[in-house]
Amino acid sequence: MTRTNELKYTSVEICAGAGGQAVGLHLAGFRHAALIEIDKDACETLRANTERSPEWGGCKVIQADLRNFDSAGLGITPGTLDLLAGGVPCPPFSAAGKQLGREDERDLFPTMLRLVDELEPKAVMIENVRGLLDPKFAEYREEIVKDLEGLGYEACYWDILEARNYAVPQLRPRAILVAMRPEYARYFEHHKPAETRVVTVGEVLHDSMRTRYDAVVDDPRTEGAFKRWYEKALEGVAPTVVGGSKKHGGADLGPTRAKRAWAELGVCALGVANEPSDMKDAERDLFSSAGPKLTVTQAALIQGFPPEWRFSGRKTAAYRQVGNAFPPPVAQAVGNQIYAALEAAAKASER
């Protein structure tokens, strides 16, 4: 993944998680002033990756509960911020979260709207699960749009983007809302990829899986096991990678239907493997009858993270960060469109 634009416009992101949306927006040319997240391990991930890169200079990682967050602490003059973005919590609108919507205490749309009011950014980008666009939430969506209009924004679009269409080897539909102030919204052009080549799990994981099997090259089963996995993995894309809840046990790759889909790709979905450097049980991690388990690093590649992005915390905590992330390539595509609108408005004002 490469950055497509000059790092020119500023952004603040809430509910930043492990940085999936932040990576994508950074690659689209947005320089983050702050990444705000409540989870300790995710904050460590953000710090570990941003502090070692000069390109992320000036980015503050803030661990905070947004319901008690005072935006004045950011030191940003209202109206000067280019983009306020965030993947507000999904459970209020997901089937797994019982779709309680506004009745769910985890719903942070009101908090996001408060921050829009306080910071007055030029553009707003909000990401959530596909369920938010279900008919049962139509009235709530209309209220959100009306609230944004009352704050001086135009909703450019609210649509479902499928990660598979952005070279992400995964079925992951996400609901994306983009709103901008009228002087910028007039230049915004929303378009989905006209033609896409599906990138398979086998293509993305070939090198990392080869490395894992090479670590046990003396085992006579190695070549056969790798070949069986690779032939299956070239057949398609993964089901949605899920992070799960802290209230439940260790990490695995999803419910029963998802496990069956993983099995068709030659992957054992009953747990997460250790990285090659920490592998203690090759039988468990590589040679189960269902195929190899994925490492956290491999799950991140399926999400579209760059290989150099690292995740902090123990294995289960790291995997949950990956599973709850927004695929960077999708965020980059949306970011490119917002960037283009800001550029067009800037050029028009110079005439």
C-alpha positions, -999 to +999 in steps of 0.1 A: +000+000+000+013+034-009+002+069+000-016+085-029-016+122-019+006+147-002+001+148+036-018+180+034-051+179+053-056+174+091-078+149+108-090+137+142-103+102+146-125+088+174-129+051+182-097+046+164-092+010+175-060-005+162-057+020+134-074+005+103-092+036+093-063+058+104-039+039+082-062+043+052-068+080+058-031+085+063-024+069+029-051+091+014-031+122+026-046+131+060-022+140+088-037+129+121-037+155+149-052+129+173-064+093+175-088+088+204-095+053+217-107+037+250-090+003+248-055+002+264-040-024+241-053-006+210-038+026+222-005+008+227-007-004+191-014+031+178+016+045+198+039+017+188+032+023+151+029+061+149+058+070+172+083+052+151+073+069+119+082+105+110+052+107+087+029+104+118+047+132+136+025+154+158-002+126+161-015+124+197-028+090+209-054+097+236-069+070+257-103+083+267-140+075+272-156+097+246-187+102+266-165+122+291-141+137+265-136+174+263-125+184+228-111+216+240-081+196+252-072+190+215-062+226+211-079+228+177-096+261+168-131+253+156-135+254+118-098+247+111-100+209+112-103+193+078-118+159+087-134+143+118-137+106+113-146+076+134-159+040+135-185+045+162-193+012+181-211-014+159-230-035+185-260-012+187-267-019+150-253-055+145-273-087+148-248-100+174-254-068+195-292-073+193-297-041+172-309-020+201-299+012+182-304+044+202-315+023+232-280+008+235-257+026+259-228+020+235-244+041+208-219+070+203-236+088+174-248+115+198-212+119+210-199+121+174-225+148+166-214+168+197-178+167+185-189+178+151-206+208+167-176+216+188-148+212+162-167+223+131-146+202+107-149+207+070-158+170+065-172+141+085-167+104+079-185+078+100-181+040+096-204+013+109-218-022+102-241-028+073-270-034+098-272+004+103-288+007+069-315-018+077-351-005+074-356-006+112-330+022+116-344+045+088-359+070+112-327+071+132-306+077+101-329+105+091-325+121+125-287+119+122-288+135+087-311+163+100-288+169+129-259+172+106-279+196+083-287+217+114-250+219+121-244+232+085-235+200+067-247+182+036-248+144+035-228+135+005-238+098+007-246+070+031-239+037+014-226+002+018-190-005+006-179-041+002-143-046+012-138-074-015-142-047-042-112-028-028-086-057-032-093-069+004-096-107+004-126-107+026-164-103+026-168-072+048-197-048+040-195-015+059-219+014+061-201+047+054-215+082+059-197+112+044-209+147+051-192+180+042-199+217+045-217+229+014-187+247-001-169+214-001-198+190-007-205+205-041-171+191-053-175+156-037-179+127-061-189+093-047-181+064-069-175+027-063-149+007-083-163+001-118-144-032-123-126-051-096-104-082-096-110-103-066-079-109-046-079-143-029-068-155+005-041-176-011-026-147-030-024-125+002-012-152+026+011-173+003+044-158+015+035-157+052+022-192+052+052-205+033+074-189+061+054-207+088+057-241+071+094-235+064+099-232+102+090-270+104+106-280+071+119-312+087+084-325+092+076-349+062+040-335+061+051-299+054+049-298+016+017-317+013+000-296+040+011-264+024+000-275-010-034-286+002-040-253+020-028-232-010-050-249-035-081-243-014-071-207-004-068-197-041-105-204-045-119-173-029-121-146-002-125-150+035-157-145+055-159-115+077-130-115+102-146-109+136-130-096+168-156-109+193-164-096+227-142-093+258-170-109+277-164-142+259-135-167+258-105-169+236-103-158+200-115-178+171-126-169+135-163-167+139-196-186+143-204-219+128-212-206+093-179-187+092-160-217+104-174-237+075-164-209+050-129-209+065-127-247+061-134-244+024-103-221+022-082-248+040-081-228+073-089-242+108-110-215+125-109-230+160-085-205+175-056-184+165-020-196+159+012-183+174+036-164+152+064-185+138+089-171+163+067-182+192+053-215+178+052-242+204+028-267+189+030-272+152+004-300+154-021-275+167-011-245+145-003-261+112-013-298+110-048-300+122-072-320+100-090-288+090-058-271+080-035-244+095-048-218+119-041-182+111-017-160+131-027-124+142-003-111+115-022-131+088-056-120+100-043-084+097-032-091+061-067-103+053-080-070+067-057-051+044-032-038+070+003-032+057+027-059+068+047-035+089+018-026+112+022-044+145-004-051+172+002-048+210-011-070+238-015-107+242-026-129+213-063-128+220-063-090+226-042-084+195-066-106+174-096-087+187-080-055+176-076-069+141-110-084+139-127-051+149-108-030+124-120-011+093-100-024+063-074+003+054-079+001+016-116+009+019-108+039+042-082+050+018-106+050-011-132+071+008-104+094+020-092+099-015-126+112-025-128+135+005-093+148-003-102+154-039-132+175-028-111+196-005-085+201-032-112+211-058-127+236-033-093+251-025-085+255-062-118+271-069-113+297-041-080+307-057-096+317-090 
